[in-house]
Amino acid sequence: MKLKKMLVMPESIDAPGIDAGSGPYPLWGMILLRFLKSGMVFAADKSQSNLEYQMHFGANGGPHLYRGLDLLGQEVEADTRVIWREHGAHILRKGGEIYGDASLFYNTLLDAQRRIKAVKGDIYTLGERFPSRFGIGASGFCAESITTSKDECLDAWRSFINSLRIGAPFVITIVLGSTGYSAGEFTFFPAVNLTIEDVVEMFAMLPVECTAEEVRINFREGHGGTAIVVGRRIR
Ligand SMILES: C[S@@+](CC[C@H](N)C(=O)[O-])C[C@H]1O[C@@H](n2cnc3c(N)ncnc32)[C@H](O)[C@@H]1O
């Protein structure tokens, strides 16, 4: 099920959006904004450093910083808005053709600055603290990637769903078959090892109508794919 098939149209939702366990980049934030008539998307994460990173990419009015290497391999730091304003049409040019609208990208970045709010938030208490509050929600690789307990994973999803208004659409992405993963030298992130059947069974216990689709995207070792759950809260 796609949001379009569920008749969720751009600029149609009249309540704030939520991205639970947003991580460092306001990617879901920018996608969710597209569906709101006006108002904010909250990018909630438990980690302070992720919130600060979100602000480097425009959330809370931050500057949209790009830090990395340029084409000559030199370290650069630049404001992404300036890059899009000054070079947007060039970036989108392939051969002689312009194959995109640079102003659309530029305006998306501006909109993110005004309307994405990075906040400290705990997915386990979202439903209790903000019952039936949000008009649309997303949660990318969060509930199953912060614990090894299936019950806790379900609690996190239930809490996220309870923070949505009845009828509100949502998208959740889930790593399947994950045994956890290492980041850097000393950090190990846990995970619940789920199959697509587990996911279907778990969402059947929640007050939602949804579809769960398995896709094979290989973004790192040690997992068996991704599930995308799209649906609505129904009670
Ligand atoms: C695997 S990352 C996913 C990040 C991002 N959503 C993405 O799709 O790339 C999991 C995120 O959940 C956050 N997190 C961990 N425990 C949390 C909690 N109890 N409530 C909210 N976020 C939490 C972590 O800080 C991390 O940013």
The ligand as an ORCA input file, in Angstrom:
! r2SCAN-3c Opt
* xyz 0 1
  C      19.129      2.885     13.487
  S      18.899      4.555     13.895
  C      17.732      5.098     12.641
  C      17.855      6.553     12.330
  C      16.976      7.080     11.201
  N      15.575      7.008     11.523
  C      17.232      6.370      9.895
  O      16.290      5.793      9.332
  O      18.372      6.395      9.418
  C      17.911      4.470     15.371
  C      17.673      5.824     16.006
  O      16.849      5.695     17.163
  C      17.329      6.585     18.171
  N      16.837      6.095     19.462
  C      17.385      5.174     20.293
  N      16.588      4.958     21.353
  C      15.505      5.777     21.198
  C      14.323      6.023     21.952
  N      14.079      5.353     23.079
  N      13.447      6.936     21.483
  C      13.686      7.610     20.331
  N      14.768      7.410     19.563
  C      15.670      6.516     20.000
  C      18.836      6.542     18.014
  O      19.444      7.665     18.612
  C      18.955      6.508     16.498
  O      18.986      7.810     15.976
*
